[in-house]
């Protein structure tokens, strides 16, 4: 895979972001985040491209955002159900 990082957390590549990614970036920045964790950085592009991945990372490293951000970037407003997340309790 080409070494291309394209995720909303990367402010250097803002010109390549979709409208949804730009919105996510603004929300990300408004919440005080400025740098992605390693799991977020590594997981974004494969998930965004529809690949299945297995990511293992310690508690508190941002795994939830690592899978949610690329999934949210792929959703489109007013297009009914596009995403179902099933998580154990």
ABEGO torsion letter per residue (X at the ends): XBBBBBBAABAAAAAABBAAAAAAAAAAAAAGBABBBAAAAAAAAAAAAGBBBBBBBBBGAGAAAAAAAAAAAABBBGAEBABBBBBBX
